[in-house]
Amino acid sequence: MILNLNKRLLSTLTIFILALLLLLINHAFHRSSSSAPTSYNYNRTPSTQGSNGSKGKIISSGPGVGGSDDDNNDDNNNNEDDEDEDDWCSRVAGQRYLNDLSTTWTVSCSQKNSKNNKKGKGKGGDGGGGARLVCFQTQVEEEPDNLCVARNAVYSATPGLKKPITKEDLFPEKGIRVYTGDGNTGGGGTVDEGEVEGKRNTRPGRGYKKRHLTDNDEEGTSPPQHYNTLTRRQFSKKWSLNCSPNTEWAYGVQAPFKFRSYFVETGAGQQLNGFDMRVKDDGGGERDCKGSIMLVKLEGGGNIWHTLMEVWSAVLTLDALEKAGDAREALFGPSSSSLFHSSSSAAGGGISTDKIWEEENIQIYIQKNLESEKKASPVFGLWNVVTGKDVKDIKELPDGCYKSVILPLAGGANPFWKDHWKERKCKGSVLVDRFVNKVMAFYGVEDTPSSSSSSSSSPESSIIKIRIITRQHNRKILRLFDYIKLLQSIYPPTVASIEVLKLESLHVTEQLRLMQSIDVLIGVTGAGLTHTMFLKKGAAVVELTHPEPFIYYGFSNTARMRGVEHFAVHGEKAEGKSGINWQEDNVSVDEKTFLEVVGRAVEGQKARKKMSVQ
């Protein structure tokens, strides 16, 4: 007993000594740290102090007229970071994006299996023989993005029901049939009875477990899945492709059933769910195939930014296809002016394969939400920019076989909607400028150079045009009209004109012309600031955003690429409120901070106008 007591005392004493030792080490480390010179990591952008402490932070997108002197003190000079940034700008914002997208493709569905398909022309192509679907891939973030083009796709608006189910179908005498198609395609077939392995499954609600590939399986084939195909949904699909889809990666492109889904189930993967991809003995109705169309599934909701991303993705899709000559030849074969027999321009009659993806030969059909989106989105008219023609409802598409069916990049796949929570320092973008120029040209609006609007010495030309975008339901600027009165007291009509905008009441053409006349645009982080892209070069945008730590770089990145000066102001934190709901919360900005940032933007515009006159 005494021995046990001594052991307990010894253990307790040991623990006490170790704890004391750790305490002494920690104290010594603290003293050595506090005795060293204090080093602070100063932000290169100044904070604005109000009477009650920190009220917000003014952030400029970079040095320039009207910017802070501190903007020139950039502490982030790490060479590796600069190289990574340059690579991102080249890979995503430059011509390289289209080059990579147009050359990363494979035949994703054909009438031959994957093993034999690789012996064909190009990346699984056979020059238009058995190829029925070509898919392209790009990768900006962790998950890749895809677009596809189908050949000889048969459409039926009312495909009807499959044949009625009989008792023999549900409980076959020799067990459940073997399904050999891919689960994503809705296709299926049967094999010889001898191929069914193991015990027969006579329960229609439960299938055999999926077996893994063995050494005897052919390369590129998928293991058969055992379940009763007749107990599945009994509606046929509206689109049909006479082919068997890939089930594995090929030439840098993932299998169709792996394609990601975007907002509101959009994207090529979701669209392919509406295609029945099986090899048909009767050819699947591939007769008199003609026409080149693009199918678009809209997100809906009327959001300006989302609409712009969808339209832009469709434009990028056609830009990539224009460069994809090898993929076009693998799908359709060599160019032939006698490819089509129809004289209808909408159907693409009388054109050769090398022009099948040109915008004037393509008609866009909206699969969903057309009428509601027309009413809700102030910029829905931008869809006319893609092909130069009005889009149509899928209800207007006649039944038949279509030579080319394009499933474009989704709005969520747009490269300029990638990494928008990260700051990018691209000083320009070929893709951005090209898209803006295309939009401006279509609507007959001139992209105003930074100096032209102020080249005149008239008093009217020297007036700074300040415009404020308001929101109707959420993310409103609190005390907005108090701030407007303050601005009007500081800047009389001879110096600046100040107006509040309601863009939803304006036609797209009017919106674009208005943006080209604005010197300073003010708005809350949200869809309204989409128009940052259409401001004239040299203009300024003031983004009012939510309290720290919230920070969004999407509009500042776009502004930098377009040569627009960008300022961001963090709002005040609401008392007693924890957390930030940036998509719903209204924004309250400190009065002094608001006036200061607008003042910097105005002074910058004054200097720009003065320089242009000289």
Long-range contacts (C-beta under 8 A, 24 or more apart in sequence): 41-75, 42-75, 44-70, 44-71, 44-73, 44-74, 44-75, 45-70, 45-71, 46-70, 48-590, 48-592, 48-593, 48-596, 50-590, 50-591, 50-592, 50-593, 55-572, 55-590, 55-592, 55-593, 56-569, 56-570, 56-571, 56-572, 56-589, 56-590, 56-593, 57-548, 57-569, 57-570, 58-567, 58-568, 58-569, 58-593, 58-596, 58-597, 58-600, 59-556, 59-567, 59-568, 59-569, 59-570, 60-565, 60-566, 60-567, 60-600, 61-556, 61-559, 61-560, 61-565, 61-566, 61-567, 61-568, 62-425, 62-560, 62-565, 62-566, 64-565, 64-604, 65-565, 65-604, 65-605, 65-607, 65-608, 65-611, 66-540, 66-565, 66-600, 66-601, 66-602, 66-603, 66-604, 66-605, 66-607, 67-565, 67-600, 67-604, 68-600, 85-424, 85-425, 85-426, 88-419, 88-424, 88-426, 89-424, 89-425, 89-426, 89-427, 89-429, 91-140, 92-140, 92-415, 92-416, 92-418, 92-419, 93-415, 93-416, 93-424, 93-426, 93-429, 93-430, 93-431, 93-432, 93-561, 94-429, 94-430, 94-431, 95-430, 95-431, 97-138, 97-316, 97-415, 97-431, 98-316, 98-319, 98-320, 98-323, 98-431, 99-323, 100-138, 101-136, 101-137, 101-138, 101-316, 101-320, 102-136, 102-320, 102-321, 102-322, 102-323, 102-324, 102-327, 103-323, 103-324, 103-326, 104-136, 104-137, 104-138, 104-251, 104-252, 104-253, 105-134, 105-135, 105-136, 105-137, 105-251, 105-253, 105-324, 105-326, 105-327, 106-134, 106-135, 106-246, 106-250, 106-251, 106-252, 106-253, 107-131, 107-133, 107-134, 107-246, 107-250, 107-330, 107-331, 108-133, 108-134, 108-135, 108-148, 108-245, 108-246, 108-250, 108-253, 108-255, 108-256, 109-133, 109-150, 109-241, 109-243, 109-244, 109-245, 109-246, 109-256, 109-277, 110-243, 110-244, 111-242, 111-243, 111-244, 111-279, 112-244, 113-218, 113-220, 113-221, 113-244, 114-219, 114-220, 114-221, 114-246, 114-247, 114-248, 114-250, 115-218, 115-219, 115-220, 115-221, 117-220, 118-220, 118-250, 120-330, 121-329, 121-330, 122-326, 122-327, 122-329, 122-330, 123-250, 123-251, 123-326, 123-327, 123-330, 124-250, 124-251, 124-330, 125-326, 125-327, 125-329, 125-330, 125-331, 126-330, 127-329, 127-330, 127-333, 127-334, 128-329, 128-330, 128-331, 128-332, 128-333, 129-333, 130-243, 131-243, 131-330, 131-331, 132-241, 132-242, 132-243, 132-277, 133-241, 133-243, 133-245, 133-256, 133-277, 134-327, 134-330, 134-331, 135-253, 135-256, 135-268, 136-253, 136-320, 136-324, 136-327, 137-252, 137-253, 137-254, 138-413, 138-415, 140-415, 140-418, 140-419, 141-418, 141-419, 143-260, 144-254, 144-260, 145-260, 145-267, 145-409, 145-410, 145-413, 146-253, 146-254, 146-259, 146-260, 146-267, 146-268, 146-269, 146-409, 146-413, 147-268, 147-317, 147-320, 147-406, 147-407, 147-408, 147-409, 147-413, 148-256, 148-268, 148-272, 148-406, 148-407, 149-321, 149-327, 149-331, 149-357, 149-404, 149-405, 149-406, 149-407, 150-239, 150-241, 150-275, 150-402, 150-404, 150-405, 150-407, 151-289, 151-331, 151-332, 151-403, 151-404, 151-405, 152-241, 152-242, 152-286, 152-289, 152-401, 152-402, 152-403, 153-239, 153-240, 153-241, 153-275, 153-401, 153-402, 153-405, 154-239, 154-240, 154-241, 154-242, 154-284, 154-285, 154-286, 154-400, 154-401, 154-402, 155-238, 155-239, 155-240, 155-397, 155-399, 155-400, 155-401, 155-402, 156-236, 156-238, 156-240, 156-399, 157-238, 157-395, 157-397, 157-399, 159-235, 159-236, 159-237, 159-238, 160-236, 161-234, 161-235, 161-236, 162-230, 162-234, 162-235, 162-236, 165-230, 165-231, 165-234, 169-228, 169-230, 170-204, 170-228, 170-230, 170-231, 171-202, 171-204, 172-202, 174-200, 175-200, 175-201, 175-202, 176-200, 176-201, 176-202, 176-204, 176-207, 176-208, 176-226, 176-227, 176-228, 177-228, 177-229, 178-224, 178-225, 178-226, 179-224, 179-225, 179-226, 179-227, 179-229, 180-224, 180-225, 181-244, 181-277, 181-278, 182-222, 182-245, 182-247, 182-255, 182-257, 182-277, 183-225, 183-257, 184-245, 184-256, 184-257, 184-272, 184-273, 185-245, 185-256, 185-257, 185-272, 185-275, 185-276, 185-277, 185-278, 186-232, 186-237, 186-273, 186-275, 186-276, 186-277, 187-244, 187-245, 187-276, 187-277, 187-278, 188-229, 188-278, 189-278, 191-224, 195-224, 196-226, 201-226, 201-227, 204-228, 204-231, 205-231, 220-246, 220-247, 220-248, 220-250, 221-247, 222-247, 222-248, 236-276, 237-274, 237-275, 237-276, 238-274, 239-274, 239-275, 239-276, 239-405, 240-275, 240-276, 240-280, 240-284, 240-285, 241-275, 241-276, 241-277, 241-284, 242-278, 242-279, 242-280, 242-283, 242-284, 242-286, 243-277, 243-278, 243-279, 244-277, 244-278, 244-279, 245-277, 262-299, 262-410, 262-411, 262-412, 262-413, 263-299, 263-306, 263-410, 263-411, 263-412, 264-299, 264-300, 264-301, 265-297, 266-297, 266-298, 266-299, 266-410, 266-411, 266-412, 267-297, 267-410, 267-412, 267-413, 268-407, 268-408, 268-409, 268-410, 270-297, 271-295, 271-297, 271-367, 271-407, 272-407, 285-401, 286-401, 287-401, 288-341, 288-342, 288-400, 288-401, 289-400, 289-401, 289-402, 289-403, 290-340, 290-341, 290-342, 290-344, 290-347, 290-348, 290-349, 290-400, 290-401, 290-402, 290-403, 291-340, 291-342, 291-344, 291-346, 291-347, 291-348, 291-349, 291-363, 291-400, 291-402, 291-403, 291-404, 292-348, 292-356, 292-357, 292-361, 292-362, 292-363, 292-402, 292-403, 292-404, 292-406, 293-362, 293-363, 293-364, 293-365, 293-397, 293-402, 293-404, 293-405, 293-406, 294-362, 294-363, 294-364, 294-365, 294-386, 294-387, 294-405, 294-406, 294-407, 294-408, 295-365, 295-367, 295-394, 295-405, 295-406, 295-407, 296-364, 296-365, 296-366, 296-367, 296-391, 296-408, 297-366, 297-367, 297-368, 297-410, 298-366, 298-367, 298-368, 298-369, 298-370, 298-373, 299-369, 299-411, 300-368, 300-369, 300-372, 300-373, 300-376, 301-373, 301-376, 302-372, 302-373, 302-375, 302-376, 302-377, 302-378, 302-380, 303-377, 303-527, 304-377, 304-378, 304-379, 304-503, 304-527, 304-528, 304-530, 305-526, 305-527, 305-530, 306-411, 306-527, 307-373, 307-377, 307-379, 307-380, 307-382, 307-411, 308-379, 308-382, 308-530, 308-533, 309-411, 309-412, 309-414, 309-416, 309-417, 310-410, 310-411, 310-414, 311-382, 311-383, 311-385, 311-386, 312-411, 312-414, 312-416, 312-435, 313-408, 313-409, 313-410, 313-411, 313-413, 313-414, 314-364, 314-383, 314-386, 314-408, 314-409, 315-385, 315-386, 315-435, 315-438, 316-409, 316-414, 316-415, 316-431, 317-406, 317-408, 317-409, 318-357, 318-359, 318-362, 318-386, 318-387, 318-406, 318-408, 319-434, 321-357, 321-406, 322-357, 322-358, 324-357, 325-354, 328-353, 328-354, 328-356, 328-357, 329-353, 332-356, 332-403, 332-404, 339-403, 340-403, 348-403, 348-404, 356-403, 356-404, 357-404, 357-406, 359-386, 359-387, 359-388, 360-387, 360-388, 362-387, 362-406, 363-387, 363-389, 363-392, 364-389, 364-391, 364-392, 365-391, 365-392, 365-393, 365-394, 365-396, 365-397, 366-391, 366-392, 366-393, 366-394, 367-394, 368-394, 370-394, 378-503, 378-504, 378-506, 378-508, 378-511, 379-508, 379-511, 379-530, 381-507, 381-508, 382-439, 382-508, 384-442, 385-438, 385-439, 385-442, 388-442, 416-557, 416-558, 417-554, 420-552, 420-553, 420-554, 420-557, 421-551, 421-552, 421-553, 421-554, 422-553, 423-553, 423-556, 423-557, 424-553, 424-557, 424-560, 425-560, 426-557, 426-560, 426-561, 427-560, 427-561, 428-561, 428-563, 429-561, 432-533, 432-558, 432-561, 432-562, 433-562, 436-533, 436-534, 436-562, 439-512, 439-534, 440-512, 440-534, 443-508, 443-509, 443-512, 444-509, 445-509, 445-512, 445-513, 445-516, 446-516, 447-516, 447-536, 448-516, 448-517, 448-536, 449-536, 449-537, 450-536, 450-537, 450-538, 450-539, 450-563, 450-608, 450-612, 451-538, 451-608, 451-611, 451-612, 453-516, 453-517, 453-536, 454-608, 454-609, 454-612, 454-613, 455-612, 455-613, 457-613, 459-494, 461-609, 462-609, 463-493, 463-494, 463-495, 463-496, 463-497, 464-491, 464-495, 464-496, 464-497, 464-519, 464-520, 464-602, 464-605, 464-606, 464-609, 465-496, 465-497, 465-517, 465-518, 465-519, 465-520, 466-491, 466-496, 466-497, 466-498, 466-499, 466-518, 466-519, 466-520, 466-522, 466-598, 466-602, 467-498, 467-499, 467-500, 467-501, 467-514, 467-518, 467-520, 467-521, 467-522, 468-498, 468-499, 468-500, 468-501, 468-522, 468-523, 469-501, 469-503, 469-521, 469-522, 469-523, 469-524, 469-528, 469-529, 469-531, 470-500, 470-501, 470-502, 471-524, 471-526, 471-528, 474-583, 474-584, 474-585, 474-586, 475-524, 475-525, 475-526, 475-582, 475-583, 475-584, 475-585, 475-586, 475-587, 476-524, 476-586, 476-587, 477-524, 477-544, 477-586, 477-587, 477-589, 478-586, 478-587, 478-588, 478-589, 479-588, 479-591, 482-591, 483-589, 483-591, 483-594, 483-595, 486-591, 486-595, 487-595, 487-598, 490-595, 490-599, 491-602, 496-602, 503-528, 503-531, 519-602, 519-605, 520-598, 520-601, 520-602, 520-605, 522-598, 524-587, 525-552, 525-555, 525-582, 529-555, 532-558, 532-559, 532-562, 532-564, 532-566, 533-558, 533-562, 535-559, 535-562, 535-564, 537-562, 537-563, 537-564, 538-563, 538-564, 538-565, 538-608, 539-564, 539-565, 539-605, 540-564, 540-565, 540-566, 540-567, 540-601, 540-604, 540-605, 541-565, 541-566, 541-567, 542-567, 542-568, 542-569, 542-597, 542-598, 542-601, 543-567, 543-568, 543-569, 544-568, 544-569, 544-571, 544-587, 544-589, 544-594, 545-569, 545-570, 545-571, 545-582, 545-587, 546-570, 546-571, 546-580, 546-582, 546-585, 546-587, 547-571, 547-572, 547-573, 547-580, 550-580, 550-582, 552-582, 565-601, 565-604, 567-597, 567-600, 567-601, 569-593, 569-594, 569-597
